C-alpha cells in the first residue's frame, strides 16, 4: 500500500494492482472512524455537523450518501446480523 495527500483528499493506492489511487475525503474518514469505534454513523453525523456548521439533517444526508458510495465500492459493509 502507498498513501499520500492529493488536494484535500487522502490518496491510497494498492501497489499490487494497477487501478490507481482511491481518494478519501473528510466525510469518508469520519465514517470509518465512527463505524469502527461506535458501530454506527451517528458520530460521523455529529462530526460533520460541527465541522461544516450545518443542520444535523443536512449532515446526515451527506454522511449517508458518502457511506452509500463506500458500500457500493466494497469499502464499507454492514456488521454481521444487521
Secondary structure, 3 states (H helix, E strand, C coil): CEEEEECCEEEEECCCCCCCEEEECHHHHHHHHHHHHHCCCHHHHHHHHHHHCCCHHHHHHHHHHHHHHHHHCCCCCCCCCC
